[in-house]
């Protein structure tokens, strides 16, 4: 093992714990740390990287969430034995998930992929892009080329979102992988805008049905002026959820007007207050729990009571959904099951490369909480 661990290139584009995480990941992949080997202590790593122990711990916790290391209380941090490529391994797959480590959906999905691969003696190469990076698009393309250079057997790709050129970048990544003869399984979302479809397999939930189901729930709760809320630059999944919302409104005989769609980015309390005063909504279908959380805090600051004045629902059931000021009613994505199904779909694609592209859509559980008035 080298005397000194070097930072990955930074240039101000990544947080320090992310550089530490990626350096240790590379050391594990390149066998500078052997499977089962104890890593230097948190304090030793803090000295080597000239950072606080808390920064080191954050990096190690992310590596543990990705099943690359195991932290043992009172003993230290160890490289997981499963990180070693088994002699009977038949495939090495790549994970290209730009929002890994930022959102709370992709890490459990990735763990599901990893565990399914381990059970079949396959190996996974992790590649993620810091969501705070100003060059998220560029780094996603660089990771694509890295996986091509490693000649992986296939790539699980969660397309880039919330960037300026996301559609062109996603298309380029898919084209480069295809040109290299590497199969793709899209995770969560397509690279095309809804309702268009790419020529690649996709694993996710039925987003149109999700939007319909949550809107229908608000209708049953007595709401009549129901708004669909999202953020700019969202993925095609949001377009599909919006389509389900419109369909549910039509099915309920409710008038669907352009002003019943809300698209806000960051903290725009003034615009939100004006929107509420003008539209007078009594129900809010949020494209995801992140959007719901942002809007809930903003609405409460404006003195709007939830659920008395306005009922709210989200989609995903992220960890903090039940800890919001008003616990959120939402749909729970089956993340681990999505990961396992993605691995099965990839192996089937390798075995039968001429099979038409498929969507495999898993069902979600409705989680009812107080944001809709439930006790």
Backbone torsions as a table, in degrees:
resi	resn	phi	psi	omega
1	UNK	NA	133.2	-178.5
2	UNK	-61.5	154.3	-178.8
3	UNK	-68.8	-23.3	-174.4
4	UNK	-138.3	128.1	175.2
5	UNK	-84.6	133.5	-177.1
6	UNK	-100.8	146.8	176.8
7	UNK	-70.0	148.2	166.1
8	UNK	-69.7	159.7	-178.2
9	UNK	-60.3	139.1	-173.8
10	UNK	-115.8	-69.2	-178.8
11	UNK	62.1	21.6	-179.5
12	UNK	79.1	5.5	-174.1
13	UNK	-93.6	-13.1	-180.0
14	UNK	-135.3	151.6	176.1
15	UNK	-73.5	155.9	-171.7
16	UNK	-65.7	-36.7	179.5
17	UNK	-64.2	-29.3	178.4
18	UNK	-70.5	-37.6	175.2
19	UNK	-62.9	-43.2	179.4
20	UNK	-63.0	-45.8	179.0
21	UNK	-57.3	-46.1	-177.0
22	UNK	-70.6	-34.8	178.4
23	UNK	-66.3	-44.6	179.2
24	UNK	-65.5	-37.2	176.6
25	UNK	-59.2	-45.5	179.4
26	UNK	-63.9	-38.8	178.8
27	UNK	-62.6	-36.3	177.9
28	UNK	-69.6	-45.9	-178.8
29	UNK	-63.0	-36.2	-177.8
30	UNK	-92.4	9.8	172.2
31	UNK	66.9	25.1	170.6
32	UNK	-71.8	-27.3	168.6
33	UNK	-112.7	122.0	-177.9
34	UNK	-79.1	153.0	174.6
35	UNK	-54.9	129.8	-178.7
36	UNK	88.4	-9.6	-177.8
37	UNK	-75.3	143.6	177.0
38	UNK	-80.7	129.6	176.5
39	UNK	-73.9	161.9	171.4
40	UNK	-54.9	154.7	-178.7
41	UNK	-64.3	164.3	177.8
42	UNK	-56.3	-41.2	-179.5
43	UNK	-65.9	-41.1	179.0
44	UNK	-64.6	-41.5	178.1
45	UNK	-66.2	-36.3	178.6
46	UNK	-62.3	-40.1	178.2
47	UNK	-66.7	-45.5	-177.9
48	UNK	-62.0	-39.0	-177.0
49	UNK	-94.4	-2.7	-179.6
50	UNK	56.9	48.0	178.3
51	UNK	-134.1	175.7	177.0
52	UNK	-77.9	160.8	177.0
53	UNK	-63.2	-33.0	179.5
54	UNK	-62.7	-37.2	177.6
55	UNK	-64.8	-43.1	177.9
56	UNK	-62.8	-45.6	-178.2
57	UNK	-60.7	-39.5	179.4
58	UNK	-62.8	-42.0	178.3
59	UNK	-63.4	-42.6	-178.6
60	UNK	-68.7	-35.0	178.2
61	UNK	-64.7	-37.6	177.4
62	UNK	-67.1	-39.5	177.1
63	UNK	-64.5	-35.3	177.4
64	UNK	-68.3	-38.8	178.2
65	UNK	-63.9	-25.6	179.3
66	UNK	-93.3	10.1	175.1
67	UNK	63.2	28.2	176.9
68	UNK	-96.4	-28.7	177.8
69	UNK	-133.2	166.1	176.9
70	UNK	-132.0	121.2	178.3
71	UNK	-93.5	126.5	-178.9
72	UNK	-114.9	122.5	-178.0
73	UNK	-57.6	128.9	177.4
74	UNK	77.6	-0.2	-177.1
75	UNK	-122.2	-44.5	-179.6
76	UNK	135.4	-165.8	-179.2
77	UNK	-112.9	131.2	-175.1
78	UNK	-124.3	146.1	173.2
79	UNK	-70.4	129.8	178.9
80	UNK	-65.5	138.0	-179.0
81	UNK	-61.9	-31.0	-178.1
82	UNK	-68.5	-11.8	177.6
83	UNK	-68.0	-19.6	178.7
84	UNK	-76.4	137.8	179.6
85	UNK	-71.8	116.2	-179.9
86	UNK	-65.0	152.2	-178.8
87	UNK	-61.2	-27.0	-176.5
88	UNK	-93.9	7.2	-178.4
89	UNK	-60.3	137.6	-180.0
90	UNK	-111.2	-21.5	-177.0
91	UNK	-142.0	149.1	168.9
92	UNK	-119.8	121.2	-179.0
93	UNK	-110.1	155.3	177.4
94	UNK	-108.6	144.3	173.9
95	UNK	-110.2	116.6	178.2
96	UNK	-118.7	93.5	-174.5
97	UNK	-129.9	93.7	-175.8
98	UNK	-55.7	-28.3	-177.7
99	UNK	-97.9	9.6	177.6
100	UNK	-64.8	131.1	-178.6
101	UNK	92.4	-11.9	178.8
102	UNK	-108.1	-55.1	178.0
103	UNK	-82.3	176.7	-179.2
104	UNK	-111.9	10.7	177.9
105	UNK	-96.2	-43.4	-169.3
106	UNK	-76.0	-30.5	178.4
107	UNK	-63.8	-48.1	176.9
108	UNK	-66.4	-31.9	174.6
109	UNK	-62.9	-45.3	179.8
110	UNK	-62.9	-39.1	177.4
111	UNK	-62.6	-37.2	177.4
112	UNK	-63.7	-39.7	177.1
113	UNK	-64.2	-46.0	-178.5
114	UNK	-60.7	-47.4	-177.1
115	UNK	-65.8	-38.6	176.6
116	UNK	-64.6	-37.5	178.1
117	UNK	-68.0	-41.4	179.6
118	UNK	-59.3	-41.6	-177.0
119	UNK	-64.6	-21.2	179.8
120	UNK	-109.6	10.7	177.1
121	UNK	66.3	34.1	173.4
122	UNK	-102.1	157.4	-176.3
123	UNK	-116.1	147.0	-179.6
124	UNK	-117.3	133.9	169.7
125	UNK	-101.1	125.1	-177.5
126	UNK	-89.9	138.0	172.5
127	UNK	-146.4	116.6	178.6
128	UNK	-131.8	158.6	-178.2
129	UNK	-116.0	127.6	178.1
130	UNK	-58.4	126.0	-177.5
131	UNK	-66.4	-19.1	179.7
132	UNK	-86.4	-4.9	-176.1
133	UNK	-68.8	141.1	175.2
134	UNK	-76.0	-17.8	-178.4
135	UNK	-113.9	40.8	-177.9
136	UNK	-56.4	-42.9	-179.5
137	UNK	-63.8	-47.1	-178.7
138	UNK	-62.2	-43.6	-178.2
139	UNK	-68.2	-33.4	175.9
140	UNK	-62.3	-41.8	178.4
141	UNK	-67.7	-36.5	177.3
142	UNK	-64.9	-39.4	177.8
143	UNK	-66.0	-36.5	175.4
144	UNK	-58.3	-46.8	-178.7
145	UNK	-68.7	-32.7	175.5
146	UNK	-62.4	-44.7	-179.7
147	UNK	-67.3	-34.8	175.8
148	UNK	-64.9	-43.0	179.1
149	UNK	-62.8	-32.7	177.9
150	UNK	-79.4	-3.2	176.6
151	UNK	54.8	49.7	179.0
152	UNK	-67.2	157.7	-178.5
153	UNK	-78.1	-20.6	179.9
154	UNK	-174.7	164.1	-178.5
155	UNK	-130.9	130.7	170.5
156	UNK	-92.3	113.4	-169.3
157	UNK	-120.1	118.3	171.1
158	UNK	-100.2	104.8	-171.6
159	UNK	-55.1	151.1	178.9
160	UNK	-64.2	141.6	173.3
161	UNK	-138.6	167.4	179.3
162	UNK	59.0	38.0	172.2
163	UNK	-130.9	166.1	-172.6
164	UNK	-67.0	-43.9	-173.5
165	UNK	-112.2	32.8	-171.4
166	UNK	-57.4	-41.0	-176.6
167	UNK	-65.6	-44.9	179.7
168	UNK	-65.7	-40.3	179.8
169	UNK	-63.9	-46.1	180.0
170	UNK	-62.3	-38.9	177.9
171	UNK	-65.4	-40.3	179.5
172	UNK	-65.1	-43.0	179.8
173	UNK	-60.8	-47.3	179.9
174	UNK	-62.4	-40.5	-179.6
175	UNK	-65.4	-41.3	-179.4
176	UNK	-67.1	-40.1	177.8
177	UNK	-65.3	-41.9	179.7
178	UNK	-64.8	-41.6	179.4
179	UNK	-62.7	-28.3	178.1
180	UNK	-85.1	0.5	-179.9
181	UNK	74.7	25.3	-177.6
182	UNK	-101.8	118.9	178.5
183	UNK	-63.8	151.5	-178.9
184	UNK	-124.6	135.0	165.0
185	UNK	-116.3	115.2	178.2
186	UNK	-76.2	135.0	-177.5
187	UNK	-109.7	123.0	174.5
188	UNK	80.3	-41.4	-171.8
189	UNK	-149.0	158.5	-180.0
190	UNK	-87.5	167.2	174.9
191	UNK	-90.8	-4.9	178.7
192	UNK	-107.4	152.1	176.4
193	UNK	-69.1	142.3	176.3
194	UNK	-65.0	136.1	9.7
195	UNK	-97.3	11.0	177.6
196	UNK	-64.7	160.6	-177.4
197	UNK	-137.4	141.9	177.2
198	UNK	-81.5	-177.7	179.0
199	UNK	-100.0	23.1	-178.2
200	UNK	-115.3	152.7	175.4
201	UNK	-64.1	148.8	-179.2
202	UNK	-138.7	134.6	174.3
203	UNK	-116.5	131.8	-179.6
204	UNK	-176.5	-156.4	173.8
205	UNK	-109.3	166.4	176.3
206	UNK	-80.9	95.0	-172.6
207	UNK	-69.5	-33.7	176.4
208	UNK	-64.4	-44.1	178.3
209	UNK	-64.7	-36.9	179.3
210	UNK	-61.6	-46.1	178.9
211	UNK	-63.8	-39.4	178.6
212	UNK	-64.6	-45.3	-175.0
213	UNK	-63.8	-42.3	-177.9
214	UNK	-72.5	-34.9	175.8
215	UNK	-66.4	-43.8	178.6
216	UNK	-59.2	-36.7	179.3
217	UNK	-64.6	-41.4	178.5
218	UNK	-67.5	-36.6	176.4
219	UNK	-60.5	-45.5	179.5
220	UNK	-64.5	-25.6	178.5
221	UNK	-83.1	1.7	175.7
222	UNK	101.2	3.1	-179.2
223	UNK	-76.9	144.4	178.6
224	UNK	-129.3	-26.8	176.0
225	UNK	-106.9	80.9	-172.7
226	UNK	-100.0	128.8	-178.1
227	UNK	-107.8	142.3	172.7
228	UNK	-100.7	125.7	-175.4
229	UNK	-118.0	138.1	179.6
230	UNK	-151.8	-179.8	176.0
231	UNK	-110.4	155.7	176.7
232	UNK	-64.0	150.5	174.4
233	UNK	71.4	23.1	-177.2
234	UNK	-73.9	167.6	-178.2
235	UNK	-75.6	166.3	176.6
236	UNK	-57.4	-22.5	177.3
237	UNK	-58.5	-36.0	-179.7
238	UNK	-69.4	-38.7	176.1
239	UNK	-58.9	-42.1	-179.9
240	UNK	-67.3	-39.7	178.2
241	UNK	-65.3	-37.7	177.1
242	UNK	-64.8	-39.7	178.0
243	UNK	-62.2	-40.5	177.3
244	UNK	-64.6	-38.1	175.9
245	UNK	-60.0	-48.3	-178.8
246	UNK	-61.8	-40.7	180.0
247	UNK	-64.3	-41.5	179.7
248	UNK	-66.2	-38.4	177.2
249	UNK	-62.3	-43.5	178.7
250	UNK	-63.6	-44.3	-179.6
251	UNK	-61.0	-31.8	-178.8
252	UNK	-85.2	-1.4	-179.6
253	UNK	73.2	22.7	-179.5
254	UNK	-95.0	140.1	-178.2
255	UNK	-68.8	128.3	-178.7
256	UNK	-103.3	112.6	-176.7
257	UNK	-116.3	152.7	179.9
258	UNK	-57.0	-31.9	-176.5
259	UNK	-76.3	2.1	177.4
260	UNK	-92.4	14.4	173.3
261	UNK	-115.2	133.9	-177.3
262	UNK	-124.3	125.2	177.8
263	UNK	-129.0	107.2	-178.5
264	UNK	-127.7	144.3	177.9
265	UNK	-119.9	136.2	178.5
266	UNK	59.3	-149.5	-174.5
267	UNK	-97.5	101.6	179.0
268	UNK	-123.3	62.3	-174.7
269	UNK	-60.2	-37.2	-179.6
270	UNK	-62.6	-46.3	179.6
271	UNK	-66.2	-37.2	179.1
272	UNK	-64.9	-43.6	179.7
273	UNK	-61.9	-42.0	178.7
274	UNK	-64.9	-40.0	179.7
275	UNK	-63.3	-46.6	-178.9
276	UNK	-63.3	-41.1	-179.9
277	UNK	-65.2	-36.1	-177.3
278	UNK	-78.2	-43.9	-171.2
279	UNK	-91.3	-35.7	-178.7
280	UNK	64.1	49.7	-178.4
281	UNK	-71.6	150.4	173.3
282	UNK	-117.1	-2.3	178.0
283	UNK	-146.7	148.1	-175.6
284	UNK	-136.4	113.4	172.7
285	UNK	-95.5	112.8	-178.2
286	UNK	-94.8	140.1	-176.3
287	UNK	-60.3	-28.5	177.0
288	UNK	-160.5	174.5	-176.6
289	UNK	-68.9	-30.7	178.4
290	UNK	-61.6	-47.7	177.6
291	UNK	-61.6	-41.7	179.5
292	UNK	-61.0	-42.4	-178.9
293	UNK	-63.8	-45.3	179.3
294	UNK	-60.8	-46.0	-177.9
295	UNK	-69.4	-36.8	180.0
296	UNK	-60.8	-47.3	179.6
297	UNK	-62.0	-41.7	-179.1
298	UNK	-66.2	-42.3	-179.8
299	UNK	-65.2	-40.9	179.4
300	UNK	-65.0	-36.3	177.0
301	UNK	-64.8	-29.9	179.1
302	UNK	-82.1	-0.5	179.0
303	UNK	84.9	12.8	178.8
304	UNK	-88.2	124.1	-175.4
305	UNK	-85.9	139.7	177.3
306	UNK	-122.4	122.4	9.5
307	UNK	-98.4	5.2	-173.2
308	UNK	-60.1	-46.8	-178.7
309	UNK	-91.7	-32.2	-177.8
310	UNK	-151.5	130.5	176.3
311	UNK	-92.8	147.3	-175.5
312	UNK	-133.3	145.8	171.5
313	UNK	-137.5	155.6	175.6
314	UNK	-129.3	-168.9	176.5
315	UNK	-144.7	130.9	173.9
316	UNK	130.1	-43.5	-173.1
317	UNK	59.3	60.2	174.0
318	UNK	-69.7	169.0	-171.9
319	UNK	-58.0	-36.9	-174.3
320	UNK	-85.9	-1.7	-175.7
321	UNK	-58.5	-36.2	-178.7
322	UNK	-83.1	-6.8	-177.5
323	UNK	-110.2	7.5	175.8
324	UNK	-66.5	163.5	-180.0
325	UNK	-50.7	-37.0	170.0
326	UNK	-122.8	109.8	-176.2
327	UNK	-50.7	136.5	-166.2
328	UNK	-92.8	130.6	168.3
329	UNK	-75.9	131.5	-172.5
330	UNK	-159.3	175.1	172.8
331	UNK	-103.0	133.4	-178.2
332	UNK	-92.8	118.4	175.6
333	UNK	-74.2	135.5	178.3
334	UNK	-83.2	75.7	-167.7
335	UNK	-62.2	-49.6	-179.1
336	UNK	-60.9	-40.9	179.4
337	UNK	-66.1	-36.0	176.1
338	UNK	-60.7	-42.3	179.3
339	UNK	-63.1	-45.6	179.9
340	UNK	-63.6	-40.6	179.3
341	UNK	-67.1	-33.3	177.9
342	UNK	-63.7	-41.9	177.9
343	UNK	-63.7	-42.9	178.5
344	UNK	-61.0	-41.6	179.4
345	UNK	-65.0	-39.8	179.2
346	UNK	-64.0	-45.5	-179.1
347	UNK	-64.4	-37.0	177.0
348	UNK	-66.5	-37.6	177.8
349	UNK	-63.7	-40.2	178.3
350	UNK	-65.9	-37.6	-178.5
351	UNK	-75.5	-34.6	-177.8
352	UNK	-130.3	75.7	-172.6
353	UNK	-64.7	-19.9	-177.6
354	UNK	-91.8	2.2	178.2
355	UNK	-63.4	136.7	176.9
356	UNK	-57.5	150.1	179.4
357	UNK	-61.1	142.4	-174.8
358	UNK	-129.1	151.9	167.0
359	UNK	-105.5	125.5	174.1
360	UNK	-111.3	109.3	-171.6
361	UNK	-113.6	120.2	-178.7
362	UNK	-93.7	153.9	-179.5
363	UNK	-81.3	159.8	179.7
364	UNK	-120.7	153.5	175.1
365	UNK	-95.4	136.4	174.8
366	UNK	-79.8	125.8	178.8
367	UNK	-111.7	109.1	-175.1
368	UNK	-93.9	125.1	177.9
369	UNK	-134.3	-169.3	-167.7
370	UNK	-72.2	-15.0	-176.4
371	UNK	-64.7	-11.7	175.6
372	UNK	-113.2	10.3	178.0
373	UNK	94.5	4.7	178.7
374	UNK	-69.1	145.7	178.9
375	UNK	-87.9	NA	NA
